[in-house]
Amino acid sequence: MTQRLFVDTRLGQGAEVVCSAAQNNYLRNVLRLGRGDEVLLFNGKDGEWRARIERIDRKGCSLAAQDQTRTQTPPGDLHYLFAPLKKARLDYMVQKATEMGVSRLRPVLTRFTMARRIREERMRANAIEAAEQCHLLSIPQIDALTGFEETLENWEPERALIFCDESAPSGSPVEALMALRDQPLGVIIGPEGGFSPPERERLRDMSCVTPISLGPRIMRADTAAVAALALVQAVAGDWRSHQNKSN
């Protein structure tokens, strides 16, 4: 399978791309690629391009774009709001959210958030890795950490916000999600300790919020992310539109 790389350079026929030091090391020392070998490039804007290695040595690596293999498709419109987790579990969550088609990652500082800081560059690196491996053409936008109240005060009212509420009555959320089809969507999941009572009340008071249950079991936050995003994408998101195009 041809290696894929995310680059920040504009892509087009004949475009020269200079690899980062990390990319050079990976291509040269891990994959053992050499001059004339091919890789696939994408930047989230210009589709996917086949490129040939023109130079690769200790000093650096340069590629030349040859031809476009896939045109750029518009990303989905699903925002994921979450309380930051500790390192390894946050890495996992970012990777899975990217694979699930999230277009924007929005970390939120809640009352019971355990990890009070995030490294946006680490999150971006995990999103890029997931996109490279899963043949995605875009990576999600990654926001800075913001407070719970600030996030809700600035929430765009036309975007439905799906509140995964562990205190909601257990039952199928499908009917509630079906009513949100063809709308811009957001999903919010709290920290390990859940939302505080005032936070839960604040969310429920917003007209754009739809509370749902994720079932009778208590899940870890990173597990809940996968369950919620898969459910939302299948019922109201772009998995449904993909199925319609296939029929």
N, C-alpha and C positions, 0 to 999 in steps of 0.2 A: 504494500500500500504506500502510495506517495506521501511523503511528509508534508504537512500543512503548517504554515507560519502566518501569524498575524503581524502586520507591519503598519506603521503610521504614515507611510509614504503613499502618495497618489499612484495609482496603477493604470497602466495603459500599454499598448504595444510598444516594445522597445524601452520602456521605463527602466532605469537603473535603480536598484534597491541595495542599500548597504545594510548588512545585518548588524545587530547588536553584538556585543562581546559574548553574551550568553548564547545567542543563536549560533554564532560562529563555533563556539565550543561544542554545542550539541550536534551540529551538522558534521563537524570535522572529527571530533573525538568519540562521540557516542554512536552516531549513525555511520561513521566512516565514509562520508560522501566526498566526492572529488569534483574537479573541474569537468563540466559537461553533464553532470547528473542533474535531475530535475526535482523541483519542489513545487508545491501549490501555495499561492499567496492570496491573502484577503485582508481588507482594511475596514470592513463595515460600510463601505460607500461604493466601491467600484466592482463588486462581484468577486469572483475567484479567477485567478490567472495562473497559468503554467509558466514557470520561470526556470531558466537554466543557470547553473552556477558558472560564473565567468572567472572568478578568482576565489581561492580559499587557501589560507595559510595562517600562520601564527599571528600575522598582523591584521587580518580581517577577512571578510567574505563579501563579495558583491554578486548580485544576481541580475539577470536581464529578463524582463517579462516578455513572453512569446505570444501567447494567445489566451483569450478568455475562455474558461471552461464552464462558468456559470454566471448568469447575469445577477445583479443585486436584486434581492427581494426585500420589500419593506418589512421591518421588524414588527413583532406583535406590539400590543399596547397594554401590557400587564405590569403594574407596579407591585413590588413586594416590600412591605414594611415589616421590620423585625427588630427585636431587641438583640443587640450584639451578644454573641456567644464567645466562649474561650477559643483559643487559636485553632486547634485541629477540627473542632466541630463547626466553627465558622467557615473554615476552608471548605469542608464538606458541603455545608449549606449553600455557599456561593456557587460551587461547582454544579450542584443539583438544580439550583434555581436557574442558572444559565442554560442548562440542558433542557429544562422545562419550558423555556421560551420567555422568561421574564425580561422585560425591556428596561426596567429601572429598579435598582436596589436602593432602598431608603432606610438606613439604620436609624432607630428611634430610641432615645433614652427614656426608659420608663422607671417607675418607682422601684421595682424589684430587679432591675437590670444588674447582672453580676459583673460583666465586662464593661467598664466605663470608658474605654478607649478603643478605637479601631485603627488599623493601618490600611488606608485606602489603596495604596500601591499593592499591598499583599492581596487584597480583595480583587483588584484588577488582574493581577497575575493569575489567580485561580480561575477567574472568568475566562481569560484568554486561553488557558490550558484546556478548559472544558470545551470552548468553541473550536479549538484546533482539533481535538480528538473526536468531536461529534459532528464534524462537517457543517458547522453553523457558519453563517456569513456575517453575523453581527455579534457584538458583545454588549451587555447591558450597561447603561449609564450608572455610575456609582456616586451617590450623594454623600456629603459630609454628614456626620452624626448630628442630629437635631433633637431637641427636647420634645416630649410627647405633646404638650400643649401647643407649642409653636407649630408642630407638624399639622395638628388639627385646625388651628386657626387659619393656616394658609392652604387648607385643602380645597381643591377645585370642586365645587358642588356638583358639576356635571359628571364627575367620575364616581361610580359606585364603589363603596368601600366594604369589602366582605370581612366581617369581624369573626374570627375563629374563637368562639367563646366556650371555654371549658365548662361554664356554668349553665349553658343553654340546654334545654330539654333534649335528650338524645332522640334522634330520629333522622330520617333521610333529608339531606339538605338539597336534594336535586330539584325539587319544585321551586324552592327559593332562588336557586341559581338560574333556573330556566327563565325566570322573570327578568334576569339581568343580561340576557343575550343582546348582542349588537350594541353594547355600551362600553365605553372605556372603563377598565376595572382596576381595582387595587385590592390587595389581600394583606391583612395585618394579623400577626401572631405575636403573642406576648413572650416574656422571658420564662425561665424555668419555674419561677414562683407565681406565674400568672399575672394578670393585671390587678392593680389595687381596686377596691370597690369604687372609689371616686373615678378612676380611669375607665372602669367598665361602664359606669353610669354616664360618663361624658360621651363615650362612643355610642351608647344606645340612644342618647338624646339627639344625635345627628340624623337628619332626614335621609342622607345619602348612604347611611350604614345599614347593612343587612347582616344580622348575626346568624351564624350557622354553628351546628355541632359537628365535630369530627368523630362522633361515635362514643361508645360507653367507656373507652379506655383512656387513661392519661398517657399522653405521648411526650417524649422529649421534644424540645423545640425544633431540632433539626429533622426529626422524624415527622413532626406535624407539618413542617414546611413542604416536604415531598408529598405527603398525603393531600394537603390542601391545594397545592398547585396542580397536581394531577387531576383532582376532582374539578377544580374551576376550569382548567383548560379543556377537559373532556365535555363538560356540560355547557359552558358559556364562552369558552375561549377559542383559540385558533385551531385546536385539534378538531373541533366540530366543522370549521370551514374547510379544513383539509379533507375530512371525510366526505363532505358534500362535493368537492371537486373531483374526488375519486369515483363517485357514483355515476 
